[in-house]
Each structure stands twice: as structure tokens, then as C-alpha cells.
Amino acid sequence: MSTNETYTIVNYSLTYSIKFAVLIALQIPSILVSLTIFIYFGYNSTTLVKDHNQSILILLLINFFQVISDLPMPMNFFQLDGIVRLTTSAYCTWWTWYEFSLNTTNGFIMAWISIERHILIFHSYFLRTLSIWKRRLLRIIPLVFCCLWGPLYYTYTIIISPMCINIRYFNSLLCGMPCYLLTNWGTFDLFFDVISPVLTIFIFNLALFICVIQQKLTVAGSIENN
């Protein structure tokens, strides 16, 4: 083995060790904070009843499951210096499907929370004109879509994968990227599942910021006129 090859191996090993240390340093406080929030909701059930808190709780639950069940897989990969522990196609498929599903679900729920918050703040009168069951449907249907879309989409593109055949690399994260990413399904995934939630979050939070500033300026102007 040449000196360059030895240096490369040591360099990769150090990089993996640093990544593992960073992840475990963030994982532990994340779990503790999540448990604290769940305990708070448990002792303050009236807070949970509020519509906007339910969406946030679902997001917290999904993030919690991701931290305790999904994050250990890349952590184990880094701990083993870049080797997948279970070198089977079934494990690789599960890992990729689970990772992609959780990431997409998180993105869509955060996008919906941004929209929901905008509606609750600036269109509360419209909500009061709706019946109780219509308000529930307005809240439940988007959340159901956000939770089901990712797992269903990736069941087709990653597990069934009729458009291509996945090749596994057991020295790569997720055993290598799924092959559908190189097809039109990957292009759709990029724009619909990645870019659109990010744009939605940005646009609605920017709109919220602008509206709040405008309201403050209006109130300040009316006080000065008086």
C-alpha cells in the first residue's frame, strides 16, 4: 500500500469519526428536548387541543422517530469507517425508503405549518365562518397528505422501482443513491418533494414577516396621527 493510499484511508477514518461525534453530540440533547416537550404536552392537554399545536406535535413526533430510528443508521456507518453493517439489498432498500420518506414528510409538514400559521393569523375571520367539521377537514386533509405522500411515492420509486435496477455499494451512505434519481421520476422528486416545500416555507414566512411589519407601521402611524 502506497503512502498516498494510507493517508487517504486515515483521512477518511478521521472524517467519519468527526461526523459520528457531531451526530451523537446532537442526538442526545435532541432526544432529551423532545421528551421534555412531550411531557409538557402530556401535563398540559389543553394546549394540545389548539389547532396549530397539533401540526407542530406531529412534526415533533416524526422528528423524534427520525432521531431515534433513522439517525442511528448513518451513525453506525460512520462508526464502522464507511461500511454498511448489513450488506443486504433488503436493508439498503429499507434504509433508503425510510430516510427519503421521513425527510419528505418533514419538509411537507413544515410547509403546511407555514401556510396554516398564515391562515390562523391573517384569515381567522374566514375560519370562524366555517363549521367545526370543515375546520377539522381543512386541518386534517393536508396533514394526512403530508404524512402519506412521501412513503407512498418512495414505495413506488425505491421499493417497486419499475423504471430501473438499483446497484448497491456497501461502502456508501444509503448503499448509494437510488437509480430513479437519474430518471424523470427523480426530476419530479427534486422539484415537487424538495424545492416546492422549501419555496413554500420561504414565501409564507417572508409574507408573514412583511405583514407583521406593515401592521406595526400602520399602528405606529395611527398613534402618531392621534
C-alpha positions in Angstrom: 0.0 0.0 0.0 1.4 3.4 -1.0 1.8 6.4 1.3 -0.9 8.3 -0.5 -3.4 5.4 -0.1 -2.6 5.1 3.6 -3.1 8.9 4.0 -6.4 8.7 2.2 -7.7 5.9 4.5 -6.6 7.7 7.6 -8.2 10.9 6.4 -11.5 9.2 5.6 -11.4 7.5 9.0 -10.9 10.8 10.8 -13.7 12.4 8.8 -16.1 9.5 9.7 -15.1 9.8 13.4 -15.8 13.5 13.4 -19.2 13.1 11.7 -20.1 10.3 14.2 -19.1 12.5 17.2 -21.1 15.5 15.9 -24.2 13.4 15.3 -24.1 11.8 18.7 -23.5 15.1 20.4 -26.6 16.5 18.7 -28.7 13.3 19.0 -28.6 13.1 22.8 -29.9 16.7 23.6 -32.4 16.3 20.7 -33.9 13.3 22.4 -34.0 15.0 25.8 -35.6 18.1 24.5 -38.2 16.1 22.6 -39.1 14.1 25.7 -39.4 17.3 27.7 -41.8 18.7 25.1 -43.9 15.5 25.1 -44.1 15.6 28.9 -45.2 19.2 28.7 -48.0 18.3 26.3 -48.9 15.4 28.5 -49.4 17.6 31.6 -51.0 20.4 29.6 -53.6 18.6 27.5 -55.5 21.9 26.9 -52.5 23.2 25.0 -52.6 20.2 22.7 -56.3 20.8 21.8 -55.3 24.1 20.0 -55.4 23.5 16.2 -51.9 24.9 15.4 -50.3 22.9 18.1 -51.4 19.6 16.6 -49.5 20.1 13.4 -46.4 21.0 15.4 -46.8 17.9 17.6 -47.0 15.7 14.6 -43.8 17.3 13.2 -42.1 16.8 16.6 -43.2 13.1 16.7 -41.8 12.4 13.2 -38.5 14.2 14.0 -38.3 12.2 17.2 -38.7 8.9 15.4 -36.1 10.0 12.8 -33.6 10.8 15.6 -34.1 7.5 17.4 -34.6 5.1 14.5 -33.2 6.7 11.3 -30.2 8.6 12.5 -28.5 5.6 14.1 -28.1 4.0 10.7 -25.7 6.7 9.2 -24.1 6.9 12.7 -23.4 3.2 12.5 -22.0 3.7 9.0 -19.6 6.4 10.2 -18.6 4.4 13.3 -17.6 1.5 11.1 -15.4 3.8 8.9 -17.7 3.9 6.0 -19.1 0.3 5.8 -22.7 -0.7 5.9 -23.3 -3.1 8.7 -26.0 -5.2 7.0 -24.8 -5.9 3.5 -28.1 -7.0 2.0 -30.2 -5.4 -0.7 -33.3 -5.5 1.6 -31.6 -3.5 4.3 -30.4 -0.9 1.7 -33.9 -0.6 0.3 -35.4 -0.1 3.7 -32.8 2.4 4.8 -33.2 4.5 1.6 -37.0 4.3 1.7 -37.1 5.2 5.4 -34.7 8.1 5.0 -36.3 9.6 2.0 -39.9 9.2 3.4 -39.1 10.9 6.7 -37.2 13.8 5.0 -40.0 14.5 2.6 -42.7 14.2 5.3 -40.8 16.6 7.4 -40.5 19.1 4.5 -44.2 18.9 3.6 -45.3 19.3 7.2 -43.1 22.3 7.8 -44.5 23.8 4.6 -48.1 23.2 5.8 -47.3 24.7 9.2 -46.1 27.8 7.4 -49.4 28.0 5.4 -51.5 27.1 8.5 -49.9 29.8 10.6 -50.5 32.4 7.9 -54.2 31.4 7.7 -54.6 31.4 11.5 -53.1 34.9 11.9 -54.4 36.8 8.9 -57.6 34.8 7.9 -59.0 33.9 11.3 -62.4 35.5 10.3 -62.7 33.1 7.4 -62.0 30.2 9.7 -64.7 31.4 12.1 -67.3 31.3 9.3 -66.6 27.6 8.7 -68.4 24.9 10.7 -66.4 22.8 13.1 -66.1 19.8 10.8 -65.0 21.9 7.9 -62.2 23.4 10.0 -61.2 19.9 11.0 -61.1 18.8 7.4 -59.1 21.9 6.5 -56.5 20.8 9.1 -56.6 17.1 8.8 -56.6 16.6 5.0 -53.3 18.5 4.4 -51.7 16.6 7.3 -52.8 13.3 6.0 -51.4 14.1 2.6 -48.1 15.3 4.1 -47.7 12.1 6.1 -48.7 9.6 3.3 -47.3 11.2 0.2 -43.6 10.5 0.9 -43.9 6.9 2.0 -46.3 6.1 -1.0 -44.1 7.9 -3.6 -40.9 6.2 -2.4 -42.6 2.8 -2.1 -43.1 3.0 -5.9 -39.8 4.6 -6.9 -37.5 2.8 -4.4 -39.1 -0.5 -3.4 -41.0 -1.4 -6.5 -38.7 0.6 -8.8 -40.1 -0.5 -12.2 -38.1 2.2 -14.0 -34.6 0.9 -13.3 -32.5 -1.5 -11.2 -30.6 -0.3 -8.1 -27.0 -1.2 -7.7 -25.7 -1.4 -4.1 -22.5 0.0 -2.9 -21.9 -1.1 0.7 -19.2 1.4 1.3 -21.5 4.4 0.6 -24.2 6.1 2.6 -27.6 4.5 1.8 -25.7 1.9 -0.2 -25.5 4.5 -3.0 -28.3 6.7 -4.3 -31.4 5.1 -5.8 -31.4 4.8 -9.5 -34.8 6.5 -10.1 -33.0 9.8 -9.4 -31.5 9.6 -12.9 -34.9 9.3 -14.5 -37.9 11.7 -14.9 -39.1 10.4 -11.5 -36.0 11.9 -10.0 -36.6 15.3 -11.7 -40.2 15.3 -10.4 -39.0 14.4 -6.9 -36.4 17.2 -6.9 -39.0 19.9 -7.9 -42.1 18.6 -6.1 -40.6 17.0 -2.9 -37.6 19.2 -2.3 -37.8 22.6 -4.0 -41.5 23.2 -3.6 -41.6 22.7 0.2 -38.6 25.0 0.6 -40.1 27.7 -1.6 -43.4 27.4 0.3 -41.7 27.8 3.7 -39.7 30.8 2.4 -42.6 32.5 0.7 -45.1 32.2 3.5 -42.6 33.1 6.2 -41.5 36.1 4.2 -45.1 37.1 3.7 -45.7 36.8 7.4 -42.7 39.0 8.2 -43.9 41.6 5.7 -47.4 41.6 7.0 -46.3 42.0 10.6 -44.0 44.9 9.7 -46.8 46.6 7.8 -49.2 46.2 10.7 -46.7 47.7 13.1 -46.1 50.6 10.8 -49.8 51.2 10.4 -50.4 51.1 14.2 -47.4 53.4 14.8 -48.7 55.8 12.1 -52.2 55.9 13.7 -50.7 56.6 17.1 -48.7 59.5 15.7 -51.7 61.0 14.0 -53.7 60.9 17.2 
